[in-house]
């Protein structure tokens, strides 16, 4: 099994407290994470289906965890290049092993990093602008989640897209189901971001971007695609 060590990682991207907390949570869970989360992290496959990166385009996943999304996307879109990072080195150990088993080490690169302060230079050692950035069920676990959105948008190339799926406000579910779900999520330090749409509307307005937002599965999830304006025409 591949183990990620601190000496292999850029010192700028070592958020000690968050890494320790996430490693405690996922040290053992990572071995069953993908088998169990498939039943309630709804909308991830839709996100992957709608990526559709062109040949040579770059895709970044913020909070890549075990690498499940990266592996599925890279297996489908063979001519794109994929990057991912996570604050948990335990999860990254699983991601590295999974990418290698899938034979995707040449097209998928993962690293350790803090989503609230991400830059391509700090995490991957090079200046990068991404054509697609995906954030799948990570915002609800990061206290300063609006900073994550800001960093993700700042990392997009002109015309790039930010794809987000996460827990919603469950507005279409019975009240008892909503209450029980919220209580259960707190056991995993998960807080649905009920004002995500408002935050993205402001971000889109600020950046002159387009925004598509909806709440699938009766509001169980929320799904968004923010599209940055393209390159200006050549003079």
N, C-alpha and C positions, 0 to 999 in steps of 0.2 A: 504493500500500500504506500502510495506517495504521501509524504508528510511535508507540509509547508512550514518553514522555519523563519524566524524574524530576520535572520541574516540575509535571506533571499529577497527581502522586500525593501522598497524605498523607505527610508526613515521618515520622510515627509508624510507618509500615508499610514501612520501607525497610531490610530486613536485608541489608546490603551484601555480606558474605562469601558467604552462601547464594545471593544473586542472581547474583553474579559466577561462582560455580561452576556453577550451573545454566545460565546463559547460555552459558558455554563449551561445555557438553555439548549444548545444543539449538540453538545458533545456526544450524547447517545441518541437523541432524536434524529440526527442526520441519517442514521442507518435505516430508519423506517419513514423518513419524511415524505419521499415521493409516493410511496405506497399508500399513505394515509391522506395526504393533502389533495389527492386527485378527486376526492369526494366533496370537497367544500371550497377549494380555490377555483371558483367558477369563472370562466371567461378567458383563461390563459391561452387556450387553443385558438380562440377567436383572434386574440392579439397576434399570435404567430401567423395565422392565416392571412391577416391583413397587412403584415409587414411588407411583403413583396419587394424586397430590395433588388435593384438592378445589379447587373454584373459589375463588380468592382466597388460597390457601395459598402459603407461601414455601418455596423449595427452595434450599439452598446447596450448592455443590460446593467441597470443600477440595482444592486442587491441580488446578485445572480444565484445565491444560495448553492444548492447542489449542482447547478448547471443544467437542470432539466430543460428549461426553456431554450437556452443556448444550443444544447445538443439537438433538440427537435428542429429549431430554426435553421441551424447550420446544415443539418442533414437534408433539409428541404431546399434551401437556397445555396447551392454549392458554389456559386461564383461570387458570393459576397464574403466580406471579412467580418468576424465577430469578436467582440471584446466584452468582458464582464468583470465586475469587481464586487466584493462583499466585505463587510467589516468583520465577519467571523472566519477565522482561519480554519476552524473545524469544518465548516461548510465548504470552504475552498478546497480542503483536502479531498472531499467527496467529488467536487467539481473537476478537479484535475484528473482524478482516476476515471471519472465517467467520460470525460472528453477523450482521454487516451483509449479507453475501451471502444469508443465509437469510431476511432480512427480519424479524429477531427483535430488533432493537435496542430496541424499545419494551418488551419483556418480559424481556430478559436484560441484566444489568449485571455487568461484570467489572472487577476491580481488582487491584492489586499488594498482596501481604500475606504475612506470616510465619505459617504454620499453628501454630507453637508458642506464639504470643502473640496469636492472633486475637481481636478484638472487632469487632462491627459498627460501633461508633463510630470506631475507628481506621482500618478499611479502607474502609468505605462512607460514613462521615460521619454516621451515624445509629444510634441504638440499635435493634437488631433481635433478634428471637427467631424462630427458624426452625422450621417444621413438619416439615421433612425436611432432614437433612444427609447428603450422600453423599461417601464417600472411596473412590476407585477407583485402586488400584495406586499410591498415594502413600506409605502408611505404610512400605513397604519401602525407600523412598529417603530417609527423614527420620531422622537419628540419634536425636533425642529424640521418638520416635514416640508414646510414652505421653502426653506433654504435648499432642500433637495430639488424642488421644482426649479428654483432659480438657477442652480448649478447645471441642471439638465438642459434647460433652454440655452444657457450660455455655451453649452458644448455642441449645439446643433450647427451644422453647415447651413448656408442659405438654402431655403427650400426644404430643410430637414423637418422631420416629424417626431414629435414626442408622443409615445403610446403609453397609456396608463390604464391598468385595471386594478381594482381594490374592492374591499368591502364597502357596501353602500349603507344607506340609512334604513333599509328594509321596509320602506314605506308601504309596500304592497302586501306585506305579510301580516298575519294576525298579531295583535298586540302581545299576546302571551309568547308567541314564537320570537318576536323581536326582543322581548325582555330576556328570555332564556339565552338567546344567541349572544346578546351583549354581555351577559354575565359570564358565559363560557369563554368569550374572546378575551375578557380581562385576565383570565388564568394564564394566557400566553402573552400578556403585555400588549395586546392589540386594541387599538382605538380607531374605529371607523372615522374617516375625515368627512364629516357631514357638510362642511363648507368647501369641499374640493371644487365644485363647479364654480362658485364665486371667485375663488382664488385663481382658477384657470381663465375665467372671463377677464379678470383684471390683467393677468399676464398676457393674454392674447391681445387685449387693447393696447397695452404698453408696448408690445413688440410688433404691432401691425400684423398679427398672425390670425389664421383661421382656426376655428374650434368646432369640433363635433363632440357632443356629449350625450350619453344616454344611460339609463339605469335598467339593465337587463335582469331577468329572473325576479321580477316583481320588486325590484329595488334591492335585492340581496347584494348585488354588485353595482359598481359604477365604472363606466368605460369612457375613455376620452382619447381623442387624437387632436393634438395641436400642431398646426402646420405653419412653419415660418415662411415669410415672404421669400421669393426666389431671388436669384442674382439679378441685378439691374442689367438692362440690355447694353451691349457694347456701344460705345460712342461711334 
